[in-house]
Amino acid sequence: QVQFVESGGGLVQPGGSLRLSCAASGFIFRRYAMRWYRQAPGKERELVATIASAGGSTNYADSVAGRFTISRDNAKNTVYLQMNGLKPEDTAVYYCKAQAVGSWGQGTQVTVSS
């Protein structure tokens, strides 16, 4: 079955960096655009970044543009999110997903705090 397994979250100080990974399985990964989302406590889930199936095109939410970079390795069925210059407002559970494919994974917690 389709699975998304996120990892790489943790506690980091403001200004720090983290690299999230998402291993996908159960579908033809290289044919799908991939997305990172996040959900902060008490807020709706929001789209953070998107990468096209071949990796040539990316898009970012205004709140993370210039600080976050999405990438993918189709040979490993994995999508990444490099997060630099982290801010307390980046604190959330981060999820990856292909649109209209499968269900949400468990996510990975990112906490930005001093």
Backbone as CSV, one residue per row, in Angstrom:
resi,resn,N_x,N_y,N_z,CA_x,CA_y,CA_z,C_x,C_y,C_z
1,GLN,0.842,-1.191,0.000,0.000,0.000,0.000,0.883,1.249,0.000
2,VAL,0.249,2.387,-0.293,0.987,3.650,-0.333,1.401,4.047,1.084
3,GLN,2.660,4.445,1.212,3.161,4.905,2.498,4.049,6.122,2.325
4,PHE,3.968,7.029,3.268,4.868,8.176,3.373,5.451,8.144,4.791
5,VAL,6.775,8.055,4.892,7.433,7.982,6.192,8.386,9.162,6.323
6,GLU,8.011,10.116,7.163,8.798,11.335,7.366,9.778,11.141,8.524
7,SER,10.933,11.781,8.427,11.929,11.720,9.489,12.805,12.955,9.442
8,GLY,13.605,13.143,10.502,14.568,14.231,10.516,14.195,15.419,11.374
9,GLY,13.007,15.398,11.959,12.597,16.509,12.807,13.347,16.518,14.135
10,GLY,13.096,17.550,14.924,13.742,17.646,16.223,13.590,19.030,16.806
11,LEU,14.351,19.258,17.875,14.368,20.557,18.549,15.591,21.332,18.082
12,VAL,15.393,22.548,17.646,16.493,23.366,17.152,16.299,24.804,17.617
13,GLN,17.410,25.499,17.798,17.337,26.896,18.209,16.995,27.796,17.026
14,PRO,16.395,28.955,17.293,16.145,29.908,16.201,17.407,30.191,15.413
15,GLY,17.261,30.225,14.096,18.411,30.415,13.223,19.076,29.133,12.788
16,GLY,18.696,28.025,13.389,19.304,26.739,13.071,18.743,26.100,11.811
17,SER,19.232,24.892,11.539,18.840,24.173,10.325,18.446,22.736,10.645
18,LEU,17.588,22.203,9.800,17.216,20.798,9.837,16.989,20.321,8.406
19,ARG,17.204,19.041,8.197,16.893,18.431,6.904,15.897,17.301,7.117
20,LEU,14.723,17.459,6.567,13.698,16.431,6.659,13.788,15.500,5.458
21,SER,13.448,14.240,5.685,13.382,13.247,4.614,12.013,12.591,4.633
22,CYS,11.578,12.157,3.453,10.320,11.438,3.351,10.511,10.288,2.369
23,ALA,10.403,9.065,2.884,10.501,7.879,2.045,9.103,7.463,1.617
24,ALA,8.894,7.378,0.302,7.573,7.026,-0.239,7.623,5.635,-0.855
25,SER,6.504,4.932,-0.796,6.440,3.603,-1.388,4.999,3.284,-1.782
26,GLY,4.856,2.274,-2.648,3.532,1.812,-3.029,2.938,2.482,-4.254
27,PHE,3.690,3.367,-4.907,3.228,4.006,-6.132,4.454,4.390,-6.955
28,ILE,4.221,4.802,-8.193,5.348,5.130,-9.079,5.803,6.545,-8.766
29,PHE,6.727,6.651,-7.844,7.156,7.927,-7.265,7.558,8.937,-8.323
30,ARG,8.301,8.495,-9.327,8.891,9.426,-10.278,7.846,10.103,-11.163
31,ARG,6.602,9.631,-11.133,5.554,10.205,-11.965,4.767,11.304,-11.277
32,TYR,5.053,11.532,-9.996,4.218,12.444,-9.213,5.004,13.621,-8.654
33,ALA,4.375,14.796,-8.719,4.876,15.918,-7.943,4.744,15.569,-6.461
34,MET,5.654,16.080,-5.668,5.624,15.827,-4.224,5.520,17.144,-3.469
35,ARG,4.892,17.072,-2.327,4.650,18.272,-1.537,5.031,18.044,-0.082
36,TRP,5.515,19.101,0.550,5.662,19.145,2.008,4.580,20.072,2.563
37,TYR,3.953,19.617,3.631,2.959,20.387,4.351,3.397,20.499,5.808
38,ARG,2.749,21.392,6.548,2.975,21.454,7.985,1.677,21.842,8.691
39,GLN,1.593,21.411,9.935,0.430,21.749,10.754,0.892,22.128,12.147
40,ALA,0.667,23.381,12.492,1.001,23.870,13.818,-0.187,23.646,14.749
41,PRO,0.066,23.604,16.051,-1.028,23.385,17.010,-2.137,24.408,16.837
42,GLY,-3.376,23.927,16.741,-4.524,24.813,16.626,-4.724,25.446,15.270
43,LYS,-3.919,25.056,14.301,-4.017,25.648,12.956,-4.281,24.560,11.920
44,GLU,-4.757,24.994,10.750,-4.980,24.070,9.661,-3.649,23.688,8.997
45,ARG,-3.671,22.524,8.376,-2.500,22.098,7.637,-2.272,23.030,6.453
46,GLU,-1.009,23.411,6.214,-0.703,24.334,5.119,0.375,23.753,4.209
47,LEU,0.291,24.112,2.944,1.283,23.680,1.963,2.540,24.528,2.107
48,VAL,3.673,23.872,2.192,4.948,24.557,2.394,5.754,24.616,1.090
49,ALA,5.862,23.483,0.407,6.705,23.434,-0.790,6.249,22.308,-1.705
50,THR,6.471,22.516,-3.003,6.119,21.537,-4.028,7.290,21.366,-4.972
51,ILE,7.500,20.120,-5.421,8.518,19.851,-6.430,7.901,18.986,-7.514
52,ALA,8.191,19.322,-8.771,7.651,18.577,-9.905,8.229,17.166,-9.957
53,SER,7.591,16.310,-10.760,7.971,14.900,-10.794,9.437,14.686,-11.153
54,ALA,9.953,15.461,-12.085,11.352,15.329,-12.494,12.271,16.226,-11.690
55,GLY,11.714,17.017,-10.813,12.513,17.852,-9.937,12.934,19.184,-10.513
56,GLY,12.476,19.506,-11.721,12.947,20.733,-12.359,12.232,21.989,-11.937
57,SER,11.092,21.869,-11.263,10.309,23.031,-10.885,9.907,22.924,-9.420
58,THR,10.072,24.029,-8.707,9.718,24.055,-7.289,8.902,25.309,-6.980
59,ASN,8.090,25.215,-5.944,7.322,26.353,-5.462,7.289,26.339,-3.939
60,TYR,7.218,27.526,-3.362,7.273,27.660,-1.907,6.208,28.626,-1.402
61,ALA,5.751,28.368,-0.187,4.920,29.345,0.497,5.761,30.592,0.769
62,ASP,5.099,31.743,0.766,5.829,32.996,0.995,6.570,32.977,2.328
63,SER,5.992,32.295,3.300,6.564,32.296,4.649,7.898,31.550,4.739
64,VAL,8.203,30.702,3.765,9.446,29.908,3.824,10.372,30.169,2.635
65,ALA,9.913,30.895,1.638,10.718,31.148,0.440,12.034,31.808,0.829
66,GLY,13.117,31.297,0.253,14.436,31.826,0.550,15.105,31.167,1.751
67,ARG,14.339,30.396,2.521,14.914,29.704,3.685,14.855,28.187,3.534
68,PHE,13.828,27.684,2.885,13.622,26.240,2.718,13.915,25.841,1.271
69,THR,14.422,24.626,1.097,14.668,24.078,-0.244,14.146,22.656,-0.313
70,ILE,13.272,22.397,-1.280,12.753,21.052,-1.500,13.556,20.397,-2.618
71,SER,13.832,19.108,-2.458,14.546,18.353,-3.485,14.055,16.901,-3.442
72,ARG,14.452,16.133,-4.447,14.021,14.741,-4.479,15.079,13.879,-5.138
73,ASP,15.052,12.586,-4.800,15.917,11.590,-5.415,14.998,10.476,-5.906
74,ASN,14.705,10.460,-7.191,13.754,9.485,-7.719,14.302,8.054,-7.670
75,ALA,15.616,7.912,-7.630,16.197,6.578,-7.510,15.955,5.982,-6.127
76,LYS,15.769,6.866,-5.147,15.548,6.406,-3.763,14.104,6.597,-3.301
77,ASN,13.241,7.081,-4.182,11.835,7.359,-3.815,11.753,8.230,-2.566
78,THR,12.573,9.258,-2.534,12.682,10.096,-1.337,12.619,11.568,-1.723
79,VAL,11.907,12.335,-0.907,11.869,13.778,-1.059,12.420,14.409,0.219
80,TYR,13.100,15.532,0.068,13.781,16.187,1.182,13.269,17.616,1.350
81,LEU,13.446,18.142,2.564,13.186,19.552,2.815,14.317,20.078,3.684
82,GLN,15.187,20.879,3.074,16.261,21.542,3.804,15.711,22.831,4.362
83,MET,15.797,22.992,5.666,15.227,24.155,6.333,16.351,24.915,7.027
84,ASN,16.593,26.132,6.592,17.608,26.997,7.177,16.949,28.228,7.774
85,GLY,17.651,28.898,8.643,17.111,30.111,9.239,15.794,29.874,9.940
86,LEU,15.707,28.790,10.683,14.429,28.425,11.301,13.978,29.459,12.325
87,LYS,12.672,29.646,12.377,12.042,30.607,13.270,11.041,29.874,14.179
88,PRO,10.716,30.434,15.324,9.728,29.784,16.200,8.405,29.498,15.490
89,GLU,8.018,30.343,14.564,6.765,30.123,13.847,6.835,28.971,12.859
90,ASP,7.991,28.383,12.664,8.122,27.178,11.839,7.783,25.915,12.633
91,THR,7.578,26.058,13.933,7.240,24.906,14.766,5.936,24.272,14.304
92,ALA,5.984,22.984,13.990,4.825,22.277,13.445,5.188,20.811,13.243
93,VAL,4.175,20.023,12.934,4.412,18.673,12.427,4.460,18.774,10.902
94,TYR,5.512,18.222,10.316,5.719,18.303,8.877,5.381,16.965,8.223
95,TYR,4.656,17.052,7.116,4.209,15.880,6.374,4.606,16.010,4.909
96,CYS,4.833,14.874,4.268,4.982,14.892,2.819,3.846,14.088,2.206
97,LYS,3.559,14.386,0.932,2.499,13.649,0.253,2.521,13.961,-1.228
98,ALA,2.066,12.977,-2.007,1.755,13.195,-3.409,0.267,13.472,-3.494
99,GLN,-0.122,14.431,-4.326,-1.530,14.805,-4.417,-2.372,13.634,-4.880
100,ALA,-3.488,13.396,-4.174,-4.486,12.383,-4.523,-3.901,10.972,-4.497
101,VAL,-2.849,10.770,-3.732,-2.242,9.444,-3.598,-2.143,9.088,-2.135
102,GLY,-2.810,8.007,-1.723,-2.653,7.490,-0.377,-3.163,8.405,0.719
103,SER,-2.746,8.057,1.945,-3.148,8.797,3.131,-1.950,9.477,3.770
104,TRP,-2.215,10.336,4.738,-1.133,11.036,5.414,-0.300,10.069,6.267
105,GLY,1.001,10.330,6.330,1.889,9.605,7.221,1.789,10.162,8.626
106,GLN,2.742,9.742,9.469,2.696,10.174,10.865,3.304,11.559,11.051
107,GLY,4.046,12.009,10.087,4.699,13.313,10.177,5.928,13.274,11.060
108,THR,6.664,14.389,11.058,7.825,14.542,11.922,7.752,15.907,12.592
109,GLN,7.972,15.914,13.898,7.821,17.148,14.686,9.060,18.023,14.564
110,VAL,8.847,19.286,14.253,9.903,20.289,14.248,9.551,21.344,15.294
111,THR,10.456,21.547,16.225,10.252,22.547,17.277,11.420,23.521,17.262
112,VAL,11.106,24.789,17.112,12.129,25.827,17.066,11.973,26.684,18.326
113,SER,12.932,26.563,19.201,12.831,27.249,20.485,14.201,27.413,21.096
114,SER,14.364,28.500,21.845,15.616,28.697,22.572,15.485,28.171,23.986
